Amino acid sequence: MSHSEPERDAQGPGGRPADRSTVGHRLDREAERRIARAVANGEAVADPAEAAVAVALARSAERRLRARIVPNALTVSAATTLVWLALVALPATLGSGVHPGALVAGLGVGVLLFAVVVLLGQRQIRLVRRSLRRHHQLAGHPSATPAEAPRRRRDRPC
């Protein structure tokens, strides 16, 4: 397989691109950080030339988040449940017999923590998707119509 000169120069190890820049336009570390922050916060970058990079980064981030939310939530909640059972339920059981309340509380903490991690992951996916829509609009993508523009929510006073 042969590559043209700019494509071959942009190839990193394993055939991956050396950076997330568009062809013929390399980004410095600060620009990459700025784009990554904008995508993570659901914002758009100011420079339309960086919109294509931001779209690629947003798609990658969404795939990565979707693949990792449930495994991470399971790991965190299972570990917390085990620690609860070892540090709370086991001593209570050894001291005065089986305490179903302590066992149920440990499972409840695990389920609650699982739900919190999944909800936080879903929130991050929504932010990335909002950024993706904004960058499609900025780049003039044909499918980015005003109807797809995110609705503005009013912040409710606490």
N, C-alpha and C positions, 0 to 999 in steps of 0.2 A: 504494500500500500504506500503510495507516494503522497506527500503533502506539498502544498505550495510553500514558498519560503516563509511568509508570515505565520501560516498555520503551524509549520514545523517548529519555528522559534517559540511559539506560544505553548507548545506541548511540554508538559511536565512529566514526572515519572509515571509509568504505566499508561501513557497516552492521555492522561488528564491535562486539562489546561493549566498552565503555570500560574495564572491568576484569573480573576473573575471579570476581566475587562473585555470589552468588545474587541473585535479584530482590528488591529492597527492602533488601538488606544489603550495604553497601559495605565493602570491606576497606582498611585502611591499608597502606602499603608494608611495614611490619614484619610484618604478618600474612601478606601475600603471600610474603615471603621465608621465613617460618617454614614455611608450607605447602609451598613449593617445595623447601626443604631436607628436609622429612619425606618427600616423594614421592621425591626423588633418593636418599635413604638407605634406602628401603623401609620406612619407619616410618609410624605413624598419628598424626594430629593429636589433641590432647587434647579439643578442643571438637567435639561432634557437629554443631554448626551449620556448621562449616567443612568437614565431610566431603564435602559435595556439591561444593564448590570443589576439594577435593583429588582427587576422582574425575575431574572434568573435566580437571584439570591432568595427572593420571596418564595418562589416555587420550591427551591431546595429546602428552605426552612420549613415550609408547610409539610412536605413529605417526611422530613426528619422528625418533626413534632408528632405527626400522626403515627409514625412507626414506634415512637418511644413513650407515648403517654401512658398506655395501659401497663407495659412492663415496669416502668418506673413507679407507677402508683402501686402496683402489686408488691414490688420490692419494699417500698417504704412502709406500706401498711402491714405487711407480713412481719417485717422486722420490729416495728413498733408493738404489734400484738404479742410477739414472742417475748420482747423485753417486759411488757406489762405482765404477762403471765409469770415470767421468771421472778420479777421483782415485787409484784403485788399479790398475785393469786397464789403462788406457791408458798410464800411465807404465811399468808392468811390460812391456807389449808393445813400446813404443818402445825400451826399454832393452835387451831381449834376446830379442825375438821373442814370438810368441803364447803366452800362459800360460793354457791351458784352466782350470786350477785357479782363477785369479783371476776368470775369467768365471763359472764355476759358483758360486764363493763369492758373487759379487755377486747372482746370481739367487737363491741360497739365502737371503741376507740379506733380499731383497725378499719372498720367499715367507714367511719366518718373521715378518717385521714385519706382513705382511698378516694372518696368522693371529692374531697378538697383538692387533691392533686389532679384528678381528672378535670375538675372545673377550671382550675388554673391553667391547665394545658389547653383546654378549649378556648379560654380567653386569649391565650397567646396566639392560637390559630386564627381567631377572629381578627386580631391586630395585624397579623401577617397578610391575611386575605384583603383587609382594607388597604394595606400598603400596596398590594398587588394591583387592586383596582385603580388606585391613584396613579401608579406608575404606568399602567396601561393607558390611562387618559393622557398623562404627560407625554408619553411616547407617540400618541396619536394612533393607538392600536384600533383597527376597524371595529372590534367588538365592544370597545369602550364607549358606550352611549351615555347620555345624561341620565337615562332611566336607571343605569347601573350605579350611579353615584351614591355613595353611602349617605344615609339619612343622618342629619345632625341631631344629636340628642342633647337635650338641655340637662345640665347638671342640676340635680336636685339639692337644695340646701340641706345640710345635715341636721 
